[in-house]
């Protein structure tokens, strides 16, 4: 193998047989393809997330939203407990203050909620927005429920609504290129800020 600094570089040769790298690489133009103008970011590591074990329709089957209420508020990252629903911090937040509104009952679809659950689900969503506005003055919010795995639900078996505070310039190259999200506030510090700002009943 050619040493670096001796007229060539390690990238010009094979790992141990001295062959030219270009000679070992297949020319992509020889493959069947149609140029559609898109670039591809290949993420095969996500297959473990896609095909891995997920909670089923059975309550408590490894469901994080069933087990969180059994923990202390601090351990479960719970911000507020209602009668039918509760509010919890997302363990893997998109932004600081990313909250989830969840029914205690293990149901998968919004239409599965009872009228009482629906009323509290909506009321807690509004209360969470008010608390986040008071705690961190976001410029906007993303609100949404992903119904079913095909729609992007990570835990499709247990309904949950995302409340994501947004600020101008909070998106950059890090999540795509570096697979990293910069979060300037620790989860427990965020929980305490939201608790302090939670509107009185």
C-alpha positions as CSV (number, residue, x, y, z in Angstrom):
1,X,0.0,0.0,0.0
2,X,1.4,3.4,-0.9
3,X,2.3,5.6,2.0
4,X,1.0,9.1,2.2
5,X,3.7,11.6,1.2
6,X,5.5,9.2,-1.1
7,X,4.0,10.3,-4.4
8,X,0.5,9.1,-3.7
9,X,-2.3,9.0,-1.1
10,X,-4.1,6.3,0.7
11,X,-7.3,7.2,-1.2
12,X,-5.6,6.4,-4.6
13,X,-5.1,2.7,-3.8
14,X,-7.0,-0.3,-2.6
15,X,-7.0,-1.4,1.1
16,X,-4.1,-3.8,0.7
17,X,-3.7,-5.0,-2.9
18,X,-2.5,-1.8,-4.6
19,X,-5.4,-1.7,-7.0
20,X,-6.8,1.7,-8.1
21,X,-10.0,2.7,-6.2
22,X,-11.6,3.9,-9.4
23,X,-11.0,0.5,-11.0
24,X,-12.9,-1.2,-8.2
25,X,-16.0,1.2,-8.2
26,X,-18.9,0.5,-10.5
27,X,-20.0,3.2,-12.9
28,X,-23.5,4.3,-11.8
29,X,-24.4,5.1,-15.4
30,X,-24.4,1.4,-16.2
31,X,-27.4,0.8,-13.8
32,X,-31.0,1.0,-14.9
33,X,-32.2,4.4,-13.8
34,X,-34.3,7.4,-14.7
35,X,-33.0,10.8,-13.6
36,X,-35.9,12.5,-11.6
37,X,-34.0,15.5,-10.3
38,X,-34.0,14.3,-6.7
39,X,-31.0,13.8,-4.4
40,X,-31.2,10.8,-2.0
41,X,-30.2,10.7,1.6
42,X,-30.0,7.0,2.4
43,X,-30.9,6.2,6.0
44,X,-30.9,2.4,6.4
45,X,-30.4,2.7,10.1
46,X,-34.0,3.7,10.4
47,X,-35.2,0.3,9.4
48,X,-34.7,-0.9,13.0
49,X,-37.2,1.8,14.0
50,X,-39.6,1.0,11.2
51,X,-39.8,-2.8,11.6
52,X,-38.9,-3.0,15.3
53,X,-41.2,-4.1,18.1
54,X,-44.0,-1.5,18.7
55,X,-46.8,-1.4,21.2
56,X,-49.9,-3.3,20.1
57,X,-53.5,-2.5,20.5
58,X,-53.3,-4.3,23.9
59,X,-52.9,-1.8,26.8
60,X,-49.6,-1.9,28.5
61,X,-47.9,-3.9,25.8
62,X,-44.6,-2.0,26.1
63,X,-46.5,1.3,25.5
64,X,-44.6,4.3,26.9
65,X,-47.8,6.3,27.2
66,X,-49.4,3.6,29.3
67,X,-46.4,3.4,31.7
68,X,-45.6,7.1,32.1
69,X,-48.6,7.9,34.4
70,X,-47.4,5.1,36.8
71,X,-44.2,7.0,37.4
72,X,-43.6,10.1,39.4
73,X,-44.0,13.4,37.5
74,X,-40.3,14.0,37.4
75,X,-39.4,10.4,36.3
76,X,-42.2,10.3,33.7
77,X,-41.6,13.9,32.5
78,X,-45.2,14.6,33.2
79,X,-46.2,18.3,33.2
80,X,-49.9,18.0,34.0
81,X,-52.3,15.2,35.0
82,X,-56.0,15.6,34.1
83,X,-59.0,13.3,34.7
84,X,-58.9,11.6,31.3
85,X,-55.7,12.9,29.7
86,X,-52.3,14.1,30.7
87,X,-49.5,16.2,29.2
88,X,-45.9,14.9,29.0
89,X,-42.6,16.2,27.6
90,X,-41.4,14.3,24.5
91,X,-38.3,12.4,25.5
92,X,-36.8,13.1,22.0
93,X,-38.0,16.7,21.4
94,X,-37.9,18.4,18.1
95,X,-37.5,21.7,20.0
96,X,-37.3,22.6,23.7
97,X,-40.8,22.4,25.2
98,X,-42.1,19.8,22.7
99,X,-45.2,18.4,24.5
100,X,-47.5,15.5,24.0
101,X,-51.1,15.4,25.1
102,X,-52.2,11.8,25.7
103,X,-55.4,10.0,26.9
104,X,-54.8,7.6,29.8
105,X,-56.8,5.1,27.9
106,X,-54.9,3.0,25.3
107,X,-56.7,4.0,22.1
108,X,-55.1,4.6,18.7
109,X,-57.4,7.0,16.9
110,X,-58.9,10.5,17.7
111,X,-62.4,9.2,16.8
112,X,-62.0,6.5,19.5
113,X,-62.0,9.1,22.3
114,X,-65.2,9.6,24.3
115,X,-66.8,13.0,24.5
116,X,-65.3,13.6,27.9
117,X,-61.8,12.6,26.7
118,X,-62.1,14.8,23.6
119,X,-63.1,17.8,25.7
120,X,-60.2,17.4,28.1
121,X,-57.8,16.5,25.2
122,X,-58.7,19.9,23.6
123,X,-58.6,21.8,26.9
124,X,-55.1,20.5,27.7
125,X,-53.8,21.3,24.3
126,X,-54.9,24.9,24.8
127,X,-53.5,25.0,28.3
128,X,-50.2,23.7,27.0
129,X,-50.0,26.3,24.3
130,X,-50.7,29.1,26.9
131,X,-48.0,27.7,29.2
132,X,-45.4,27.5,26.4
133,X,-46.3,31.1,25.4
134,X,-45.7,32.3,28.9
135,X,-42.6,30.2,29.5
136,X,-40.7,30.7,26.3
137,X,-42.5,33.1,24.0
138,X,-42.3,31.0,20.8
139,X,-43.1,32.6,17.4
140,X,-45.5,29.8,16.4
141,X,-46.5,26.2,16.9
142,X,-46.8,22.9,15.1
143,X,-49.8,20.9,16.3
144,X,-50.6,17.5,15.0
145,X,-51.6,13.9,15.4
146,X,-50.1,11.2,13.2
147,X,-52.8,8.5,12.8
148,X,-51.2,5.2,12.0
149,X,-47.6,4.1,11.3
150,X,-48.0,5.0,7.6
151,X,-48.7,8.6,8.6
152,X,-45.5,8.7,10.7
153,X,-46.8,7.8,14.2
154,X,-43.9,6.4,16.2
155,X,-46.3,4.8,18.7
156,X,-49.4,4.3,16.6
157,X,-51.2,2.2,19.1
158,X,-51.7,5.1,21.7
159,X,-53.1,8.4,20.5
160,X,-50.9,11.5,21.2
161,X,-50.9,15.0,20.0
162,X,-47.7,16.9,19.4
163,X,-47.3,20.5,20.4
164,X,-44.0,21.8,19.1
165,X,-43.0,25.4,19.8
166,X,-41.2,27.1,16.9
167,X,-38.9,30.1,16.7
168,X,-37.5,31.8,13.6
169,X,-34.3,30.2,12.6
170,X,-34.8,27.0,14.7
171,X,-34.1,24.8,11.7
172,X,-30.7,24.3,10.2
173,X,-28.5,21.7,8.6
174,X,-27.7,19.8,11.8
175,X,-30.6,17.3,11.9
176,X,-30.1,16.3,8.2
177,X,-26.4,16.3,7.8
178,X,-25.2,15.6,11.3
179,X,-28.3,13.6,12.5
180,X,-28.1,15.9,15.5
181,X,-30.7,18.3,17.1
182,X,-29.3,21.1,19.1
183,X,-31.4,21.5,22.3
184,X,-30.2,24.3,24.6
185,X,-32.4,23.4,27.6
186,X,-32.4,20.2,29.7
187,X,-35.7,18.3,29.9
188,X,-36.2,18.8,33.6
189,X,-35.4,22.5,33.4
190,X,-38.0,22.7,30.6
191,X,-40.5,20.8,32.6
192,X,-40.0,23.2,35.6
193,X,-40.5,26.2,33.3
194,X,-43.7,24.9,31.9
195,X,-45.0,23.8,35.3
196,X,-44.4,27.4,36.6
197,X,-46.3,28.8,33.6
198,X,-49.2,26.3,33.6
199,X,-52.5,28.2,33.7
200,X,-54.6,27.9,36.8
201,X,-57.7,25.8,36.5
